[in-house]
Amino acid sequence: MTTQEDKPGNSSISTEVEWVSISLGREKRDSDTRRILSSLPLFSNLSIRDWRELMGLFHSRTFLDDEVIFRRDTPGLGMYIVIDGNVSILDSEKGAGVEIARLTSGDFFGEMTLIEEIDRTATAVSVGTTNLIGIFRPQLKDLMHRRPRLGLILMERLARIVVNRLHEANQRLTECREKLKEESKH
């Protein structure tokens, strides 16, 4: 799987970068990765057989400090899981971005693009050296054709995750509106 690599301040630099397929062995690093993955709602309580099928979905990549993972308004290719390091999610329509979230080990982002091909709504940038696992839509679709039951489980879980995040965003929006309403009274 390839993606583009560039720095936030220099959008003209563009090179092809490989995401490396991973297989989780018995090394400490691999057991940490497996522990993080199995703790996510998307992958919890799956059988050994299901895990074997999922291995083809996981791709690994290390990002250097301040490296763009993806930019706002570009096509979404997949979901990312922070194994170690940090990711800053920026709302960056024009020029410098405002950080709207800081993600750490075990956090994940970009999951909506596994359900639907949509453009990114924010920019993601690594903070320090950051190791990510990517799951890309074409491989997930292939898994769904080979193992429909497992594909259905994953899609139901993805839908639940998206619904929960939408619900949280709606609650925050309501709180902000109420706060603005109160401030405008004074």
LOVO-37059 format. One record per residue: x negated, y, z negated of N, C-alpha, C, CB in turn. Coordinates in pm, whole numbers. Glycine has a CB too. Layout:
X  Y  Z  X  Y  Z  X  Y  Z  X  Y  Z
...
//
This chain:
-86  -116  0  0  0  0  -90  122  0  97  0  -122
-62  217  83  -144  338  86  -60  458  46  -204  360  226
-128  558  -1  -65  684  -37  -168  793  -11  -16  684  -186
-131  916  -36  -225  1025  -12  -285  1071  -142  -158  1140  59
-409  1115  -133  -480  1166  -250  -517  1310  -222  -607  1079  -282
-487  1398  -316  -534  1535  -304  -528  1603  -439  -451  1613  -201
-591  1718  -446  -593  1796  -569  -478  1896  -565  -730  1869  -588
-420  1932  -682  -308  2023  -682  -337  2156  -614  -264  2048  -821
-457  2207  -627  -489  2338  -571  -532  2334  -426  -596  2402  -651
-544  2215  -365  -594  2206  -229  -512  2104  -150  -742  2168  -228
-397  2148  -101  -307  2057  -32  -357  2016  106  -172  2119  -20
-467  2076  154  -516  2040  287  -601  1913  286  -597  2154  345
-650  1870  168  -729  1748  160  -634  1630  160  -819  1748  32
-656  1535  248  -569  1418  254  -648  1299  303  -448  1445  345
-656  1196  221  -725  1074  261  -641  955  223  -864  1065  196
-658  844  294  -585  722  262  -648  656  140  -583  625  383
-566  611  49  -612  549  -74  -537  418  -93  -591  643  -196
-610  316  -132  -549  185  -152  -500  167  -294  -647  76  -118
-382  112  -307  -333  58  -432  -372  -88  -427  -175  80  -452
-428  -141  -533  -480  -277  -536  -377  -369  -601  -615  -283  -610
-345  -481  -534  -257  -580  -595  -325  -636  -718  -221  -694  -495
-246  -665  -821  -305  -718  -942  -245  -854  -974  -286  -621  -1058
-322  -933  -1044  -270  -1056  -1104  -318  -1054  -1247  -318  -1186  -1028
-226  -1071  -1337  -259  -1056  -1478  -318  -1185  -1532  -135  -1015  -1559
-448  -1182  -1559  -519  -1298  -1613  -520  -1298  -1764  -660  -1302  -1562
-627  -1347  -1820  -635  -1361  -1966  -728  -1258  -2030  -681  -1500  -2001
-784  -1165  -1952  -870  -1064  -2011  -789  -970  -2099  -943  -985  -1901
-858  -904  -2194  -789  -812  -2286  -713  -705  -2209  -889  -748  -2383
-778  -647  -2108  -713  -542  -2028  -584  -596  -1966  -808  -490  -1916
-589  -719  -1916  -471  -779  -1854  -362  -806  -1957  -509  -909  -1783
-401  -850  -2077  -299  -877  -2179  -234  -746  -2225  -361  -952  -2300
-313  -636  -2231  -255  -505  -2265  -156  -462  -2157  -367  -399  -2280
-193  -480  -2031  -104  -445  -1920  23  -528  -1926  -175  -465  -1784
9  -658  -1946  125  -748  -1953  215  -708  -2070  80  -895  -1967
155  -672  -2184  232  -630  -2301  312  -503  -2270  139  -605  -2423
248  -407  -2206  317  -282  -2170  431  -311  -2074  218  -182  -2107
404  -388  -1970  508  -418  -1871  626  -491  -1934  451  -502  -1758
599  -591  -2017  708  -669  -2075  787  -591  -2180  654  -796  -2137
732  -478  -2229  805  -395  -2325  902  -300  -2256  706  -315  -2410
889  -283  -2125  978  -192  -2052  1115  -257  -2032  917  -154  -1914
1222  -179  -2040  1357  -236  -2023  1374  -308  -1888  1462  -125  -2035
1301  -266  -1788  1312  -327  -1656  1259  -470  -1655  1237  -244  -1555
1159  -500  -1737  1093  -631  -1732  1105  -713  -1859  949  -612  -1700
1182  -669  -1956  1190  -742  -2083  1270  -872  -2066  1254  -654  -2192
1233  -971  -2146  1305  -1099  -2154  1321  -1171  -2021  1440  -1075  -2213
1218  -1171  -1940  1222  -1246  -1815  1151  -1380  -1833  1155  -1165  -1700
1190  -1477  -1753  1130  -1611  -1761  989  -1610  -1701  1218  -1715  -1689
912  -1713  -1729  778  -1728  -1672  788  -1734  -1520  708  -1855  -1727
887  -1803  -1468  907  -1811  -1323  932  -1672  -1264  1026  -1905  -1290
1016  -1592  -1331  1043  -1456  -1284  915  -1373  -1285  1151  -1389  -1372
832  -1387  -1390  707  -1313  -1397  615  -1350  -1281  636  -1338  -1530
611  -1477  -1247  527  -1520  -1133  572  -1451  -1005  532  -1674  -1115
703  -1440  -985  756  -1371  -867  725  -1222  -869  908  -1393  -858
728  -1163  -988  705  -1019  -1001  561  -980  -974  743  -974  -1138
469  -1071  -990  327  -1037  -975  297  -972  -840  241  -1162  -991
368  -1011  -735  347  -951  -604  392  -806  -595  418  -1032  -501
468  -762  -693  517  -624  -693  417  -524  -750  646  -615  -771
329  -571  -838  245  -481  -914  117  -445  -838  210  -542  -1047
92  -314  -830  -30  -261  -769  -92  -163  -868  0  -191  -631
-223  -162  -874  -295  -82  -972  -377  26  -901  -384  -169  -1059
-392  139  -970  -477  245  -919  -519  335  -1033  -406  327  -808
-643  381  -1029  -694  477  -1126  -699  614  -1060  -836  434  -1178
-643  712  -1130  -645  851  -1084  -741  929  -1172  -501  914  -1087
-816  1016  -1109  -909  1103  -1183  -832  1223  -1238  -1026  1150  -1092
-897  1298  -1328  -835  1414  -1388  -784  1511  -1282  -933  1485  -1481
-661  1558  -1299  -600  1660  -1213  -575  1611  -1071  -688  1781  -1210
-563  1482  -1052  -536  1427  -919  -385  1414  -899  -606  1288  -900
-337  1455  -784  -195  1447  -754  -156  1302  -726  -159  1537  -633
-54  1257  -795  1  1123  -773  104  1132  -662  64  1064  -903
193  1230  -672  283  1265  -562  327  1409  -580  406  1170  -557
374  1468  -469  420  1607  -468  571  1614  -454  352  1685  -355
625  1721  -509  767  1750  -493  802  1758  -344  804  1884  -566
921  1712  -310  977  1718  -174  908  1625  -75  969  1858  -122
826  1532  -124  769  1431  -35  849  1302  -53  616  1408  -64
849  1215  48  927  1091  35  880  1006  -82  919  1010  164
975  955  -157  944  867  -270  921  725  -221  1056  870  -374
808  668  -261  774  532  -218  795  428  -326  632  527  -172
790  470  -453  802  372  -559  800  433  -697  693  273  -547
793  343  -793  794  376  -935  654  355  -991  898  290  -1012
618  431  -1094  486  422  -1153  497  401  -1303  405  548  -1122
406  320  -1357  401  290  -1499  263  333  -1549  428  138  -1527
260  412  -1656  133  457  -1714  79  344  -1802  152  590  -1796
-37  291  -1764  -102  188  -1845  -190  256  -1949  -184  91  -1757
-275  347  -1908  -344  434  -2003  -375  566  -1935  -473  368  -2056
-389  667  -2019  -406  803  -1969  -276  879  -1983  -452  801  -1823
-267  991  -1911  -150  1078  -1920  -112  1128  -1781  -176  1196  -2015
16  1157  -1764  67  1214  -1640  151  1335  -1676  150  1110  -1558
126  1444  -1606  204  1565  -1622  304  1573  -1508  113  1692  -1627
432  1588  -1543  537  1605  -1442  563  1755  -1435  669  1523  -1478
544  1809  -1315  552  1954  -1294  668  1991  -1204  422  2006  -1235
736  2099  -1241  836  2159  -1154  762  2267  -1078  961  2217  -1236
726  2236  -954  636  2326  -881  688  2357  -742  496  2266  -871
792  2440  -736  845  2478  -606  746  2565  -529  976  2552  -622
698  2668  -594  606  2761  -526  490  2791  -619  678  2893  -484
370  2757  -576  253  2788  -656  237  2698  -776  259  2930  -701
191  2756  -887  162  2679  -1008  290  2621  -1067  92  2767  -1112
278  2499  -1120  393  2431  -1174  407  2448  -1324  385  2286  -1142
528  2432  -1371  561  2435  -1512  578  2290  -1555  690  2521  -1541
508  2251  -1662  517  2112  -1708  655  2088  -1769  405  2081  -1811
725  1988  -1715  856  1953  -1769  852  1824  -1850  957  1940  -1656
743  1748  -1836  725  1627  -1917  579  1587  -1917  813  1510  -1864
538  1523  -2027  403  1466  -2037  423  1319  -2071  313  1541  -2147
374  1231  -1985  394  1088  -2000  266  1021  -2047  442  1026  -1869
280  919  -2130  166  846  -2184  185  696  -2163  146  878  -2334
95  618  -2217  97  473  -2201  234  413  -2231  -8  409  -2292
285  335  -2136  415  271  -2151  529  349  -2089  443  249  -2294
505  476  -2055  609  555  -1988  611  521  -1839  586  708  -2009
724  543  -1776  736  518  -1633  816  629  -1568  802  381  -1606
796  646  -1438  860  755  -1365  874  717  -1218  780  886  -1381
967  783  -1150  988  759  -1008  1080  642  -979  858  735  -942
1150  592  -1081  1232  472  -1064  1349  488  -968  1284  429  -1198
1398  611  -948  1511  630  -857  1477  591  -714  1558  774  -860
1350  605  -676  1312  573  -538  1313  423  -511  1175  629  -508
1320  341  -616  1336  197  -594  1478  164  -552  1298  119  -720
1572  250  -590  1712  228  -556  1746  292  -422  1803  284  -664
1697  413  -400  1732  489  -280  1610  566  -231  1849  585  -307
1591  572  -101  1482  652  -45  1520  799  -54  1452  612  103
1463  866  -153  1489  1009  -173  1356  1081  -189  1581  1034  -296
1358  1210  -165  1238  1291  -184  1215  1312  -333  1250  1426  -111
1089  1332  -369  1052  1358  -507  1108  1491  -552  899  1356  -524
1152  1498  -676  1210  1622  -730  1111  1700  -816  1333  1590  -811
990  1646  -832  886  1712  -910  751  1664  -858  901  1682  -1064
646  1723  -910  510  1683  -877  452  1610  -997  421  1807  -837
380  1501  -972  315  1425  -1080  164  1437  -1063  359  1274  -1079
95  1472  -1172  -50  1494  -1170  -111  1421  -1290  -85  1646  -1174
-225  1354  -1266  -294  1286  -1376  -361  1388  -1468  -399  1187  -1322
-363  1356  -1596  -430  1438  -1696  -538  1349  -1756  -329  1493  -1808
-663  1376  -1718  -771  1285  -1755  -766  1163  -1664  -761  1242  -1905
-857  1070  -1682  -856  947  -1605  -733  867  -1646  -988  864  -1626
-653  828  -1548  -524  764  -1574  -508  639  -1489  -409  863  -1548
-473  529  -1555  -448  404  -1484  -298  382  -1473  -515  284  -1557
-254  362  -1350  -112  341  -1323  -90  206  -1255  -57  454  -1236
29  155  -1273  76  43  -1192  189  98  -1109  121  -81  -1281
185  71  -980  290  113  -889  372  -7  -845  231  185  -767
501  16  -830  593  -84  -774  660  -13  -657  699  -138  -881
649  -71  -538  693  -2  -419  818  -67  -360  582  1  -316
904  16  -304  1035  -25  -255  1030  -140  -153  1104  93  -192
940  -140  -54  940  -251  42  916  -388  -23  833  -226  147
826  -394  -121  801  -521  -190  921  -562  -275  676  -510  -278
988  -465  -337  1107  -496  -415  1218  -549  -325  1156  -372  -492
1235  -487  -209  1337  -535  -115  1306  -676  -67  1348  -439  7
1179  -704  -43  1138  -838  -3  1171  -939  -114  988  -842  30
1140  -904  -239  1172  -991  -352  1323  -1015  -360  1122  -928  -485
1403  -914  -333  1548  -928  -339  1599  -1027  -235  1615  -792  -319
1533  -1035  -122  1574  -1132  -19  1530  -1274  -57  1513  -1095  118
1412  -1285  -117  1360  -1417  -156  1427  -1471  -281  1211  -1410  -177
1451  -1384  -377  1507  -1424  -507  1623  -1330  -543  1397  -1422  -620
1739  -1350  -479  1851  -1257  -501  1893  -1242  -647  1969  -1303  -422
1890  -1349  -724  1929  -1341  -865  1836  -1247  -941  1929  -1481  -929
1705  -1264  -924  1608  -1178  -990  1622  -1034  -938  1464  -1230  -967
1643  -1018  -808  1663  -885  -751  1783  -815  -811  1679  -894  -600
1892  -891  -831  2013  -834  -891  1987  -792  -1036  2128  -934  -885
1915  -875  -1110  1881  -840  -1249  1802  -709  -1252  1798  -954  -1316
1701  -698  -1167  1618  -577  -1164  1699  -454  -1123  1500  -595  -1069
1785  -470  -1022  1865  -355  -977  1966  -312  -1083  1939  -390  -847
2026  -407  -1154  2117  -371  -1264  2043  -295  -1373  2184  -497  -1322
1923  -342  -1405  1843  -275  -1508  1800  -137  -1461  1720  -359  -1544
1761  -125  -1335  1725  7  -1281  1843  102  -1288  1676  -5  -1136
1961  53  -1251  2081  137  -1255  2108  183  -1398  2204  59  -1200
2092  94  -1495  2114  129  -1635  2015  236  -1680  2102  4  -1724
1890  222  -1639  1786  320  -1674  1821  457  -1616  1647  274  -1624
1859  460  -1488  1893  586  -1422  2016  649  -1488  1919  563  -1272
2117  569  -1521  2237  622  -1587  2201  681  -1723  2343  511  -1602
2117  611  -1800  2077  664  -1931  2001  795  -1918  1991  561  -2006
1912  803  -1821  1836  928  -1803  1925  1041  -1756  1721  906  -1702
2022  1011  -1671  2118  1112  -1626  2203  1160  -1744  2208  1056  -1514
2245  1067  -1828  2324  1102  -1946  2244  1195  -2038  2368  975  -2022
2117  1163  -2062  2031  1246  -2146  2014  1386  -2084  1894  1180  -2165
1995  1391  -1952  1980  1521  -1885  2108  1603  -1896  1943  1500  -1737
2222  1539  -1883  2350  1610  -1897  2368  1664  -2038  2467  1517  -1862
2327  1586  -2138  2336  1634  -2276  2248  1757  -2298  2296  1523  -2374
2126  1752  -2245  2036  1867  -2259  2091  1990  -2186  1895  1833  -2205
2149  1969  -2069  2207  2079  -1994  2323  2141  -2072  2256  2031  -1857
2406  2059  -2130  2518  2109  -2211  2467  2189  -2330  2607  1993  -2259
2363  2138  -2397  2305  2210  -2511  2249  2344  -2468  2196  2126  -2578
2181  2348  -2353  2124  2474  -2302  2235  2573  -2269  2038  2449  -2178
2341  2526  -2207  2454  2615  -2173  2517  2674  -2299  2561  2538  -2093
2534  2589  -2401  2593  2637  -2526  2501  2739  -2593  2620  2520  -2621
2371  2715  -2589  2275  2808  -2647  2279  2942  -2573  2133  2749  -2644
2282  2938  -2440  2291  3061  -2362  2422  3136  -2391  2281  3029  -2212
2528  3061  -2405  2659  3121  -2435  2654  3194  -2570  2770  3013  -2437
2593  3131  -2670  2579  3191  -2803  2491  3315  -2797  2521  3089  -2904
2381  3306  -2722  2289  3421  -2711  2354  3538  -2640  2161  3380  -2638
2439  3511  -2543  2504  3619  -2469  2610  3690  -2554  2569  3564  -2341
2659  3625  -2659  2756  3688  -2750  2692  3794  -2838  2823  3583  -2837
2561  3779  -2860  2491  3872  -2952  2433  3986  -2882  2383  3804  -3028
//
